[in-house]
Amino acid sequence: MKIEHVAIWAKDIDKVCEFYRKYFGGVVQPLYHNPAKQFTSRFVTFEDGARLEIMHRPDIDVWTVTSLQSNTHRSANEKMRAFFRFLTSDVFHVKQSIASVATGRLRTGMTEHETVGHKVSKQLQTEKDQHAEHLGFTHVSFSVGSKEKVDLLTKEMSDDGITIVGQPRTTGDGYYESVVLDPEGNRIEITV
């Protein structure tokens, strides 16, 4: 038995596929489109046969996916994080000056936040997302074969502007890894 594939909802299928092609050698498969369901997907296949399915549907966004989780399986903190993801989403615009979310309340930067007509900066969204945790799948791990390759790939990604969440290190359970975010904020471990 083996895992056949893992699927990811994405806003920009091509951008996400290019990330996995460029950095992990994935082969991007032809686009599939179902007009009746407004569903589009591409598989990315890797050398060992593992596959990611990168999917898009215009009605799926962060708030929709979060809302589908059962309230009985979400803690108060998870509900608060989901609420703040909604507040900072394109659905509910927040001024770029909001600096962080902590202890269940908004902290503002240089000016008070405004809720109409402004979008959250990409940097702020990335800062929040890289530290957000939730129940369920949390990351995908790619084995690149050596510590040197972990270091080189992490540096290449950093040089290309990819968000590095964790620099290369040996973890408490003995893995040598770094942690990065793909173009849509999904956590990726790069390990030996």
ZIHU-V318907 format. One line per field, one symbol per residue. burial: I if it has 9 or more other ideal C-beta (glycine too) atoms within 8 Angstrom, else O. Layout:
burial = ???
This chain:
burial = OOOOIIIIOIOIIOIIIIIIIOIOOIOIOOOOOOOOOIIIIIIIIIOOOOIIIIIIIOOOIOIIIIOOIOOOOIOOOIIIIIOIIIIIIOOOIIIIIIOOIOOOOOIIOOOOIOIOOIOIOOOIIIIIIIOOOOOOOOIIIIOIOOOOIIIOIIOIIIOOOIOIOOOIOOOOOOIIIIIIIIOIIIIIIIII
